Amino acid sequence: MSGPFAFLIPISLGAVLVALAVGLFALFRGGDFGRSWSNRMMRIRVLTQFVAILVLVAAFWWARR
């Protein structure tokens, strides 16, 4: 992969990893922090996964062109 996808793919996958890590940390920490952040971060993880999938599909489409 070359061009913008060489940067977009790792950034999008890194965002998913960060959202997952923070969500799991909040889930296992518990308390007020866990209640307010674990569900929110897991929703953000789903959104970042969707964006990452769109970036990957666009990269494969671009490569086939």
CHARMM internal coordinates of N, CA and C (Angstrom, degrees):
IC EDIT
DIST 1 N 1 CA 1.4388
DIST 1 CA 1 C 1.5220
ANGL 1 N 1 CA 1 C 109.68
DIST 1 C 2 N 1.2646
ANGL 1 CA 1 C 2 N 114.29
DIHE 1 N 1 CA 1 C 2 N 134.64
DIST 2 N 2 CA 1.4551
ANGL 1 C 2 N 2 CA 119.29
DIHE 1 CA 1 C 2 N 2 CA 176.95
DIST 2 CA 2 C 1.5179
ANGL 2 N 2 CA 2 C 108.86
DIHE 1 C 2 N 2 CA 2 C -130.49
DIST 2 C 3 N 1.2810
ANGL 2 CA 2 C 3 N 115.30
DIHE 2 N 2 CA 2 C 3 N 174.49
DIST 3 N 3 CA 1.4538
ANGL 2 C 3 N 3 CA 120.08
DIHE 2 CA 2 C 3 N 3 CA 179.44
DIST 3 CA 3 C 1.5097
ANGL 3 N 3 CA 3 C 111.91
DIHE 2 C 3 N 3 CA 3 C 79.30
DIST 3 C 4 N 1.3122
ANGL 3 CA 3 C 4 N 115.88
DIHE 3 N 3 CA 3 C 4 N -149.63
DIST 4 N 4 CA 1.4678
ANGL 3 C 4 N 4 CA 119.25
DIHE 3 CA 3 C 4 N 4 CA -175.14
DIST 4 CA 4 C 1.5235
ANGL 4 N 4 CA 4 C 113.42
DIHE 3 C 4 N 4 CA 4 C -68.61
DIST 4 C 5 N 1.3218
ANGL 4 CA 4 C 5 N 117.23
DIHE 4 N 4 CA 4 C 5 N -23.07
DIST 5 N 5 CA 1.4623
ANGL 4 C 5 N 5 CA 119.08
DIHE 4 CA 4 C 5 N 5 CA -178.25
DIST 5 CA 5 C 1.5203
ANGL 5 N 5 CA 5 C 112.56
DIHE 4 C 5 N 5 CA 5 C -71.95
DIST 5 C 6 N 1.3236
ANGL 5 CA 5 C 6 N 117.10
DIHE 5 N 5 CA 5 C 6 N -21.57
DIST 6 N 6 CA 1.4657
ANGL 5 C 6 N 6 CA 119.72
DIHE 5 CA 5 C 6 N 6 CA 176.36
DIST 6 CA 6 C 1.5204
ANGL 6 N 6 CA 6 C 110.72
DIHE 5 C 6 N 6 CA 6 C -64.39
DIST 6 C 7 N 1.3273
ANGL 6 CA 6 C 7 N 116.95
DIHE 6 N 6 CA 6 C 7 N -24.51
DIST 7 N 7 CA 1.4582
ANGL 6 C 7 N 7 CA 121.05
DIHE 6 CA 6 C 7 N 7 CA 177.72
DIST 7 CA 7 C 1.5255
ANGL 7 N 7 CA 7 C 112.12
DIHE 6 C 7 N 7 CA 7 C -100.71
DIST 7 C 8 N 1.3330
ANGL 7 CA 7 C 8 N 117.18
DIHE 7 N 7 CA 7 C 8 N -35.43
DIST 8 N 8 CA 1.4583
ANGL 7 C 8 N 8 CA 120.69
DIHE 7 CA 7 C 8 N 8 CA -175.48
DIST 8 CA 8 C 1.5295
ANGL 8 N 8 CA 8 C 113.12
DIHE 7 C 8 N 8 CA 8 C -69.53
DIST 8 C 9 N 1.3227
ANGL 8 CA 8 C 9 N 117.15
DIHE 8 N 8 CA 8 C 9 N -37.32
DIST 9 N 9 CA 1.4656
ANGL 8 C 9 N 9 CA 119.92
DIHE 8 CA 8 C 9 N 9 CA -178.49
DIST 9 CA 9 C 1.5225
ANGL 9 N 9 CA 9 C 111.54
DIHE 8 C 9 N 9 CA 9 C -64.36
DIST 9 C 10 N 1.3467
ANGL 9 CA 9 C 10 N 119.78
DIHE 9 N 9 CA 9 C 10 N -52.41
DIST 10 N 10 CA 1.4736
ANGL 9 C 10 N 10 CA 118.03
DIHE 9 CA 9 C 10 N 10 CA 178.83
DIST 10 CA 10 C 1.5288
ANGL 10 N 10 CA 10 C 113.33
DIHE 9 C 10 N 10 CA 10 C -64.31
DIST 10 C 11 N 1.3152
ANGL 10 CA 10 C 11 N 117.29
DIHE 10 N 10 CA 10 C 11 N -34.08
DIST 11 N 11 CA 1.4665
ANGL 10 C 11 N 11 CA 119.71
DIHE 10 CA 10 C 11 N 11 CA 179.21
DIST 11 CA 11 C 1.5304
ANGL 11 N 11 CA 11 C 110.49
DIHE 10 C 11 N 11 CA 11 C -66.34
DIST 11 C 12 N 1.3191
ANGL 11 CA 11 C 12 N 116.97
DIHE 11 N 11 CA 11 C 12 N -44.19
DIST 12 N 12 CA 1.4663
ANGL 11 C 12 N 12 CA 119.50
DIHE 11 CA 11 C 12 N 12 CA -179.38
DIST 12 CA 12 C 1.5288
ANGL 12 N 12 CA 12 C 111.24
DIHE 11 C 12 N 12 CA 12 C -67.56
DIST 12 C 13 N 1.3235
ANGL 12 CA 12 C 13 N 117.83
DIHE 12 N 12 CA 12 C 13 N -39.50
DIST 13 N 13 CA 1.4576
ANGL 12 C 13 N 13 CA 120.10
DIHE 12 CA 12 C 13 N 13 CA 177.86
DIST 13 CA 13 C 1.5295
ANGL 13 N 13 CA 13 C 111.15
DIHE 12 C 13 N 13 CA 13 C -69.27
DIST 13 C 14 N 1.3197
ANGL 13 CA 13 C 14 N 116.88
DIHE 13 N 13 CA 13 C 14 N -35.11
DIST 14 N 14 CA 1.4618
ANGL 13 C 14 N 14 CA 120.32
DIHE 13 CA 13 C 14 N 14 CA 176.22
DIST 14 CA 14 C 1.5200
ANGL 14 N 14 CA 14 C 111.60
DIHE 13 C 14 N 14 CA 14 C -65.94
DIST 14 C 15 N 1.3226
ANGL 14 CA 14 C 15 N 117.04
DIHE 14 N 14 CA 14 C 15 N -37.33
DIST 15 N 15 CA 1.4649
ANGL 14 C 15 N 15 CA 120.61
DIHE 14 CA 14 C 15 N 15 CA 177.92
DIST 15 CA 15 C 1.5258
ANGL 15 N 15 CA 15 C 111.11
DIHE 14 C 15 N 15 CA 15 C -64.29
DIST 15 C 16 N 1.3260
ANGL 15 CA 15 C 16 N 116.40
DIHE 15 N 15 CA 15 C 16 N -38.89
DIST 16 N 16 CA 1.4651
ANGL 15 C 16 N 16 CA 120.17
DIHE 15 CA 15 C 16 N 16 CA 176.68
DIST 16 CA 16 C 1.5283
ANGL 16 N 16 CA 16 C 109.81
DIHE 15 C 16 N 16 CA 16 C -64.09
DIST 16 C 17 N 1.3096
ANGL 16 CA 16 C 17 N 116.70
DIHE 16 N 16 CA 16 C 17 N -43.36
DIST 17 N 17 CA 1.4629
ANGL 16 C 17 N 17 CA 120.66
DIHE 16 CA 16 C 17 N 17 CA -179.48
DIST 17 CA 17 C 1.5271
ANGL 17 N 17 CA 17 C 111.20
DIHE 16 C 17 N 17 CA 17 C -63.30
DIST 17 C 18 N 1.3153
ANGL 17 CA 17 C 18 N 117.37
DIHE 17 N 17 CA 17 C 18 N -42.88
DIST 18 N 18 CA 1.4705
ANGL 17 C 18 N 18 CA 120.71
DIHE 17 CA 17 C 18 N 18 CA 179.76
DIST 18 CA 18 C 1.5253
ANGL 18 N 18 CA 18 C 110.71
DIHE 17 C 18 N 18 CA 18 C -65.14
DIST 18 C 19 N 1.3255
ANGL 18 CA 18 C 19 N 117.56
DIHE 18 N 18 CA 18 C 19 N -44.65
DIST 19 N 19 CA 1.4622
ANGL 18 C 19 N 19 CA 120.49
DIHE 18 CA 18 C 19 N 19 CA 179.58
DIST 19 CA 19 C 1.5240
ANGL 19 N 19 CA 19 C 110.87
DIHE 18 C 19 N 19 CA 19 C -62.76
DIST 19 C 20 N 1.3193
ANGL 19 CA 19 C 20 N 117.18
DIHE 19 N 19 CA 19 C 20 N -40.40
DIST 20 N 20 CA 1.4605
ANGL 19 C 20 N 20 CA 120.80
DIHE 19 CA 19 C 20 N 20 CA 178.19
DIST 20 CA 20 C 1.5241
ANGL 20 N 20 CA 20 C 111.30
DIHE 19 C 20 N 20 CA 20 C -65.61
DIST 20 C 21 N 1.3312
ANGL 20 CA 20 C 21 N 116.61
DIHE 20 N 20 CA 20 C 21 N -44.11
DIST 21 N 21 CA 1.4670
ANGL 20 C 21 N 21 CA 120.44
DIHE 20 CA 20 C 21 N 21 CA -178.51
DIST 21 CA 21 C 1.5275
ANGL 21 N 21 CA 21 C 111.11
DIHE 20 C 21 N 21 CA 21 C -64.19
DIST 21 C 22 N 1.3158
ANGL 21 CA 21 C 22 N 117.48
DIHE 21 N 21 CA 21 C 22 N -44.94
DIST 22 N 22 CA 1.4664
ANGL 21 C 22 N 22 CA 120.20
DIHE 21 CA 21 C 22 N 22 CA 179.87
DIST 22 CA 22 C 1.5274
ANGL 22 N 22 CA 22 C 110.35
DIHE 21 C 22 N 22 CA 22 C -67.01
DIST 22 C 23 N 1.3188
ANGL 22 CA 22 C 23 N 117.40
DIHE 22 N 22 CA 22 C 23 N -39.18
DIST 23 N 23 CA 1.4625
ANGL 22 C 23 N 23 CA 120.40
DIHE 22 CA 22 C 23 N 23 CA 177.86
DIST 23 CA 23 C 1.5148
ANGL 23 N 23 CA 23 C 112.53
DIHE 22 C 23 N 23 CA 23 C -63.72
DIST 23 C 24 N 1.3215
ANGL 23 CA 23 C 24 N 117.09
DIHE 23 N 23 CA 23 C 24 N -42.86
DIST 24 N 24 CA 1.4692
ANGL 23 C 24 N 24 CA 120.10
DIHE 23 CA 23 C 24 N 24 CA 177.62
DIST 24 CA 24 C 1.5211
ANGL 24 N 24 CA 24 C 111.43
DIHE 23 C 24 N 24 CA 24 C -68.01
DIST 24 C 25 N 1.3250
ANGL 24 CA 24 C 25 N 117.39
DIHE 24 N 24 CA 24 C 25 N -38.54
DIST 25 N 25 CA 1.4558
ANGL 24 C 25 N 25 CA 120.85
DIHE 24 CA 24 C 25 N 25 CA 176.97
DIST 25 CA 25 C 1.5224
ANGL 25 N 25 CA 25 C 110.32
DIHE 24 C 25 N 25 CA 25 C -60.64
DIST 25 C 26 N 1.3180
ANGL 25 CA 25 C 26 N 116.99
DIHE 25 N 25 CA 25 C 26 N -45.42
DIST 26 N 26 CA 1.4532
ANGL 25 C 26 N 26 CA 121.18
DIHE 25 CA 25 C 26 N 26 CA 179.90
DIST 26 CA 26 C 1.5263
ANGL 26 N 26 CA 26 C 111.20
DIHE 25 C 26 N 26 CA 26 C -66.00
DIST 26 C 27 N 1.3148
ANGL 26 CA 26 C 27 N 116.83
DIHE 26 N 26 CA 26 C 27 N -37.30
DIST 27 N 27 CA 1.4515
ANGL 26 C 27 N 27 CA 121.13
DIHE 26 CA 26 C 27 N 27 CA 179.86
DIST 27 CA 27 C 1.5240
ANGL 27 N 27 CA 27 C 111.22
DIHE 26 C 27 N 27 CA 27 C -63.90
DIST 27 C 28 N 1.3248
ANGL 27 CA 27 C 28 N 116.74
DIHE 27 N 27 CA 27 C 28 N -45.13
DIST 28 N 28 CA 1.4627
ANGL 27 C 28 N 28 CA 120.22
DIHE 27 CA 27 C 28 N 28 CA -177.06
DIST 28 CA 28 C 1.5207
ANGL 28 N 28 CA 28 C 112.83
DIHE 27 C 28 N 28 CA 28 C -81.18
DIST 28 C 29 N 1.3174
ANGL 28 CA 28 C 29 N 117.59
DIHE 28 N 28 CA 28 C 29 N -20.99
DIST 29 N 29 CA 1.4633
ANGL 28 C 29 N 29 CA 119.91
DIHE 28 CA 28 C 29 N 29 CA 178.17
DIST 29 CA 29 C 1.5179
ANGL 29 N 29 CA 29 C 110.85
DIHE 28 C 29 N 29 CA 29 C -73.07
DIST 29 C 30 N 1.3234
ANGL 29 CA 29 C 30 N 116.23
DIHE 29 N 29 CA 29 C 30 N -40.47
DIST 30 N 30 CA 1.4581
ANGL 29 C 30 N 30 CA 120.40
DIHE 29 CA 29 C 30 N 30 CA 177.16
DIST 30 CA 30 C 1.5105
ANGL 30 N 30 CA 30 C 112.75
DIHE 29 C 30 N 30 CA 30 C 76.22
DIST 30 C 31 N 1.3144
ANGL 30 CA 30 C 31 N 115.61
DIHE 30 N 30 CA 30 C 31 N -163.65
DIST 31 N 31 CA 1.4543
ANGL 30 C 31 N 31 CA 121.66
DIHE 30 CA 30 C 31 N 31 CA -179.63
DIST 31 CA 31 C 1.5166
ANGL 31 N 31 CA 31 C 112.30
DIHE 30 C 31 N 31 CA 31 C 69.42
DIST 31 C 32 N 1.3271
ANGL 31 CA 31 C 32 N 115.07
DIHE 31 N 31 CA 31 C 32 N -161.40
DIST 32 N 32 CA 1.4712
ANGL 31 C 32 N 32 CA 120.33
DIHE 31 CA 31 C 32 N 32 CA 179.92
DIST 32 CA 32 C 1.5229
ANGL 32 N 32 CA 32 C 111.74
DIHE 31 C 32 N 32 CA 32 C -63.40
DIST 32 C 33 N 1.3411
ANGL 32 CA 32 C 33 N 115.62
DIHE 32 N 32 CA 32 C 33 N -38.19
DIST 33 N 33 CA 1.4592
ANGL 32 C 33 N 33 CA 119.67
DIHE 32 CA 32 C 33 N 33 CA 179.04
DIST 33 CA 33 C 1.5261
ANGL 33 N 33 CA 33 C 110.09
DIHE 32 C 33 N 33 CA 33 C -62.19
DIST 33 C 34 N 1.3063
ANGL 33 CA 33 C 34 N 117.10
DIHE 33 N 33 CA 33 C 34 N -45.64
DIST 34 N 34 CA 1.4586
ANGL 33 C 34 N 34 CA 120.91
DIHE 33 CA 33 C 34 N 34 CA -179.49
DIST 34 CA 34 C 1.5030
ANGL 34 N 34 CA 34 C 113.10
DIHE 33 C 34 N 34 CA 34 C -63.63
DIST 34 C 35 N 1.3302
ANGL 34 CA 34 C 35 N 116.10
DIHE 34 N 34 CA 34 C 35 N -42.12
DIST 35 N 35 CA 1.4596
ANGL 34 C 35 N 35 CA 119.60
DIHE 34 CA 34 C 35 N 35 CA -179.56
DIST 35 CA 35 C 1.5219
ANGL 35 N 35 CA 35 C 111.65
DIHE 34 C 35 N 35 CA 35 C -64.33
DIST 35 C 36 N 1.3045
ANGL 35 CA 35 C 36 N 116.82
DIHE 35 N 35 CA 35 C 36 N -39.22
DIST 36 N 36 CA 1.4577
ANGL 35 C 36 N 36 CA 118.40
DIHE 35 CA 35 C 36 N 36 CA -174.88
DIST 36 CA 36 C 1.5282
ANGL 36 N 36 CA 36 C 113.74
DIHE 35 C 36 N 36 CA 36 C -86.00
DIST 36 C 37 N 1.3276
ANGL 36 CA 36 C 37 N 118.20
DIHE 36 N 36 CA 36 C 37 N -25.45
DIST 37 N 37 CA 1.4621
ANGL 36 C 37 N 37 CA 119.53
DIHE 36 CA 36 C 37 N 37 CA -173.40
DIST 37 CA 37 C 1.5267
ANGL 37 N 37 CA 37 C 115.45
DIHE 36 C 37 N 37 CA 37 C -108.28
DIST 37 C 38 N 1.3151
ANGL 37 CA 37 C 38 N 119.59
DIHE 37 N 37 CA 37 C 38 N -27.26
DIST 38 N 38 CA 1.4719
ANGL 37 C 38 N 38 CA 119.00
DIHE 37 CA 37 C 38 N 38 CA -174.08
DIST 38 CA 38 C 1.5251
ANGL 38 N 38 CA 38 C 111.83
DIHE 37 C 38 N 38 CA 38 C -64.18
DIST 38 C 39 N 1.3124
ANGL 38 CA 38 C 39 N 118.00
DIHE 38 N 38 CA 38 C 39 N -48.56
DIST 39 N 39 CA 1.4634
ANGL 38 C 39 N 39 CA 120.76
DIHE 38 CA 38 C 39 N 39 CA -179.53
DIST 39 CA 39 C 1.5258
ANGL 39 N 39 CA 39 C 110.87
DIHE 38 C 39 N 39 CA 39 C -66.95
DIST 39 C 40 N 1.3314
ANGL 39 CA 39 C 40 N 116.41
DIHE 39 N 39 CA 39 C 40 N -40.14
DIST 40 N 40 CA 1.4643
ANGL 39 C 40 N 40 CA 120.67
DIHE 39 CA 39 C 40 N 40 CA 179.16
DIST 40 CA 40 C 1.5297
ANGL 40 N 40 CA 40 C 110.94
DIHE 39 C 40 N 40 CA 40 C -61.78
DIST 40 C 41 N 1.3236
ANGL 40 CA 40 C 41 N 116.73
DIHE 40 N 40 CA 40 C 41 N -44.30
DIST 41 N 41 CA 1.4671
ANGL 40 C 41 N 41 CA 119.55
DIHE 40 CA 40 C 41 N 41 CA -178.51
DIST 41 CA 41 C 1.5284
ANGL 41 N 41 CA 41 C 111.96
DIHE 40 C 41 N 41 CA 41 C -70.23
DIST 41 C 42 N 1.3213
ANGL 41 CA 41 C 42 N 117.68
DIHE 41 N 41 CA 41 C 42 N -32.24
DIST 42 N 42 CA 1.4571
ANGL 41 C 42 N 42 CA 118.92
DIHE 41 CA 41 C 42 N 42 CA 176.64
DIST 42 CA 42 C 1.5245
ANGL 42 N 42 CA 42 C 111.00
DIHE 41 C 42 N 42 CA 42 C -69.74
DIST 42 C 43 N 1.3208
ANGL 42 CA 42 C 43 N 117.63
DIHE 42 N 42 CA 42 C 43 N -31.54
DIST 43 N 43 CA 1.4673
ANGL 42 C 43 N 43 CA 120.05
DIHE 42 CA 42 C 43 N 43 CA 174.46
DIST 43 CA 43 C 1.5247
ANGL 43 N 43 CA 43 C 110.54
DIHE 42 C 43 N 43 CA 43 C -69.65
DIST 43 C 44 N 1.3132
ANGL 43 CA 43 C 44 N 116.11
DIHE 43 N 43 CA 43 C 44 N -38.98
DIST 44 N 44 CA 1.4660
ANGL 43 C 44 N 44 CA 120.02
DIHE 43 CA 43 C 44 N 44 CA 176.26
DIST 44 CA 44 C 1.5283
ANGL 44 N 44 CA 44 C 110.00
DIHE 43 C 44 N 44 CA 44 C -65.33
DIST 44 C 45 N 1.3325
ANGL 44 CA 44 C 45 N 117.09
DIHE 44 N 44 CA 44 C 45 N -36.43
DIST 45 N 45 CA 1.4716
ANGL 44 C 45 N 45 CA 120.58
DIHE 44 CA 44 C 45 N 45 CA 177.12
DIST 45 CA 45 C 1.5219
ANGL 45 N 45 CA 45 C 111.06
DIHE 44 C 45 N 45 CA 45 C -61.08
DIST 45 C 46 N 1.3315
ANGL 45 CA 45 C 46 N 116.84
DIHE 45 N 45 CA 45 C 46 N -43.01
DIST 46 N 46 CA 1.4678
ANGL 45 C 46 N 46 CA 120.36
DIHE 45 CA 45 C 46 N 46 CA 178.86
DIST 46 CA 46 C 1.5270
ANGL 46 N 46 CA 46 C 110.29
DIHE 45 C 46 N 46 CA 46 C -62.06
DIST 46 C 47 N 1.3215
ANGL 46 CA 46 C 47 N 116.64
DIHE 46 N 46 CA 46 C 47 N -42.05
DIST 47 N 47 CA 1.4606
ANGL 46 C 47 N 47 CA 120.65
DIHE 46 CA 46 C 47 N 47 CA 178.11
DIST 47 CA 47 C 1.5288
ANGL 47 N 47 CA 47 C 111.16
DIHE 46 C 47 N 47 CA 47 C -64.07
DIST 47 C 48 N 1.3289
ANGL 47 CA 47 C 48 N 117.63
DIHE 47 N 47 CA 47 C 48 N -43.79
DIST 48 N 48 CA 1.4679
ANGL 47 C 48 N 48 CA 119.77
DIHE 47 CA 47 C 48 N 48 CA 179.45
DIST 48 CA 48 C 1.5216
ANGL 48 N 48 CA 48 C 111.26
DIHE 47 C 48 N 48 CA 48 C -68.03
DIST 48 C 49 N 1.3271
ANGL 48 CA 48 C 49 N 117.97
DIHE 48 N 48 CA 48 C 49 N -32.79
DIST 49 N 49 CA 1.4658
ANGL 48 C 49 N 49 CA 119.65
DIHE 48 CA 48 C 49 N 49 CA 175.31
DIST 49 CA 49 C 1.5230
ANGL 49 N 49 CA 49 C 110.63
DIHE 48 C 49 N 49 CA 49 C -64.84
DIST 49 C 50 N 1.3185
ANGL 49 CA 49 C 50 N 116.83
DIHE 49 N 49 CA 49 C 50 N -40.10
DIST 50 N 50 CA 1.4569
ANGL 49 C 50 N 50 CA 120.61
DIHE 49 CA 49 C 50 N 50 CA 177.80
DIST 50 CA 50 C 1.5247
ANGL 50 N 50 CA 50 C 110.64
DIHE 49 C 50 N 50 CA 50 C -61.48
DIST 50 C 51 N 1.3265
ANGL 50 CA 50 C 51 N 116.28
DIHE 50 N 50 CA 50 C 51 N -45.08
DIST 51 N 51 CA 1.4675
ANGL 50 C 51 N 51 CA 120.45
DIHE 50 CA 50 C 51 N 51 CA 178.55
DIST 51 CA 51 C 1.5308
ANGL 51 N 51 CA 51 C 110.37
DIHE 50 C 51 N 51 CA 51 C -63.91
DIST 51 C 52 N 1.3324
ANGL 51 CA 51 C 52 N 117.48
DIHE 51 N 51 CA 51 C 52 N -41.13
DIST 52 N 52 CA 1.4656
ANGL 51 C 52 N 52 CA 120.66
DIHE 51 CA 51 C 52 N 52 CA 179.19
DIST 52 CA 52 C 1.5280
ANGL 52 N 52 CA 52 C 111.10
DIHE 51 C 52 N 52 CA 52 C -62.97
DIST 52 C 53 N 1.3177
ANGL 52 CA 52 C 53 N 117.04
DIHE 52 N 52 CA 52 C 53 N -39.66
DIST 53 N 53 CA 1.4644
ANGL 52 C 53 N 53 CA 120.20
DIHE 52 CA 52 C 53 N 53 CA 178.00
DIST 53 CA 53 C 1.5236
ANGL 53 N 53 CA 53 C 110.18
DIHE 52 C 53 N 53 CA 53 C -65.57
DIST 53 C 54 N 1.3311
ANGL 53 CA 53 C 54 N 117.06
DIHE 53 N 53 CA 53 C 54 N -41.03
DIST 54 N 54 CA 1.4649
ANGL 53 C 54 N 54 CA 119.53
DIHE 53 CA 53 C 54 N 54 CA 176.96
DIST 54 CA 54 C 1.5250
ANGL 54 N 54 CA 54 C 111.52
DIHE 53 C 54 N 54 CA 54 C -62.23
DIST 54 C 55 N 1.3237
ANGL 54 CA 54 C 55 N 117.17
DIHE 54 N 54 CA 54 C 55 N -40.53
DIST 55 N 55 CA 1.4713
ANGL 54 C 55 N 55 CA 120.73
DIHE 54 CA 54 C 55 N 55 CA 178.20
DIST 55 CA 55 C 1.5246
ANGL 55 N 55 CA 55 C 110.36
DIHE 54 C 55 N 55 CA 55 C -64.12
DIST 55 C 56 N 1.3276
ANGL 55 CA 55 C 56 N 117.51
DIHE 55 N 55 CA 55 C 56 N -43.03
DIST 56 N 56 CA 1.4706
ANGL 55 C 56 N 56 CA 120.39
DIHE 55 CA 55 C 56 N 56 CA 179.15
DIST 56 CA 56 C 1.5289
ANGL 56 N 56 CA 56 C 111.70
DIHE 55 C 56 N 56 CA 56 C -65.02
DIST 56 C 57 N 1.3111
ANGL 56 CA 56 C 57 N 117.48
DIHE 56 N 56 CA 56 C 57 N -41.85
DIST 57 N 57 CA 1.4669
ANGL 56 C 57 N 57 CA 120.64
DIHE 56 CA 56 C 57 N 57 CA 178.44
DIST 57 CA 57 C 1.5238
ANGL 57 N 57 CA 57 C 109.87
DIHE 56 C 57 N 57 CA 57 C -63.95
DIST 57 C 58 N 1.3259
ANGL 57 CA 57 C 58 N 116.64
DIHE 57 N 57 CA 57 C 58 N -42.92
DIST 58 N 58 CA 1.4620
ANGL 57 C 58 N 58 CA 120.26
DIHE 57 CA 57 C 58 N 58 CA 178.39
DIST 58 CA 58 C 1.5263
ANGL 58 N 58 CA 58 C 111.04
DIHE 57 C 58 N 58 CA 58 C -63.42
DIST 58 C 59 N 1.3255
ANGL 58 CA 58 C 59 N 117.03
DIHE 58 N 58 CA 58 C 59 N -38.05
DIST 59 N 59 CA 1.4719
ANGL 58 C 59 N 59 CA 120.71
DIHE 58 CA 58 C 59 N 59 CA 179.48
DIST 59 CA 59 C 1.5256
ANGL 59 N 59 CA 59 C 110.84
DIHE 58 C 59 N 59 CA 59 C -65.73
DIST 59 C 60 N 1.3280
ANGL 59 CA 59 C 60 N 116.82
DIHE 59 N 59 CA 59 C 60 N -43.07
DIST 60 N 60 CA 1.4623
ANGL 59 C 60 N 60 CA 119.22
DIHE 59 CA 59 C 60 N 60 CA 178.26
DIST 60 CA 60 C 1.5293
ANGL 60 N 60 CA 60 C 111.23
DIHE 59 C 60 N 60 CA 60 C -67.26
DIST 60 C 61 N 1.3275
ANGL 60 CA 60 C 61 N 116.33
DIHE 60 N 60 CA 60 C 61 N -38.67
DIST 61 N 61 CA 1.4595
ANGL 60 C 61 N 61 CA 119.43
DIHE 60 CA 60 C 61 N 61 CA 177.07
DIST 61 CA 61 C 1.5195
ANGL 61 N 61 CA 61 C 110.66
DIHE 60 C 61 N 61 CA 61 C -63.61
DIST 61 C 62 N 1.3214
ANGL 61 CA 61 C 62 N 116.70
DIHE 61 N 61 CA 61 C 62 N -42.25
DIST 62 N 62 CA 1.4722
ANGL 61 C 62 N 62 CA 121.70
DIHE 61 CA 61 C 62 N 62 CA 179.00
DIST 62 CA 62 C 1.5298
ANGL 62 N 62 CA 62 C 110.65
DIHE 61 C 62 N 62 CA 62 C -63.68
DIST 62 C 63 N 1.3321
ANGL 62 CA 62 C 63 N 117.62
DIHE 62 N 62 CA 62 C 63 N -38.39
DIST 63 N 63 CA 1.4579
ANGL 62 C 63 N 63 CA 121.63
DIHE 62 CA 62 C 63 N 63 CA -178.44
DIST 63 CA 63 C 1.5335
ANGL 63 N 63 CA 63 C 111.40
DIHE 62 C 63 N 63 CA 63 C -69.13
DIST 63 C 64 N 1.3156
ANGL 63 CA 63 C 64 N 117.07
DIHE 63 N 63 CA 63 C 64 N -32.04
DIST 64 N 64 CA 1.4649
ANGL 63 C 64 N 64 CA 120.55
DIHE 63 CA 63 C 64 N 64 CA -179.36
DIST 64 CA 64 C 1.5206
ANGL 64 N 64 CA 64 C 112.00
DIHE 63 C 64 N 64 CA 64 C -77.28
DIST 64 C 65 N 1.3373
ANGL 64 CA 64 C 65 N 116.92
DIHE 64 N 64 CA 64 C 65 N -21.83
DIST 65 N 65 CA 1.4721
ANGL 64 C 65 N 65 CA 120.91
DIHE 64 CA 64 C 65 N 65 CA -178.82
DIST 65 CA 65 C 1.4635
ANGL 65 N 65 CA 65 C 112.53
DIHE 64 C 65 N 65 CA 65 C -68.50
END
COOR INIT
IC SEED 1 N 1 CA 1 C
IC BUILD
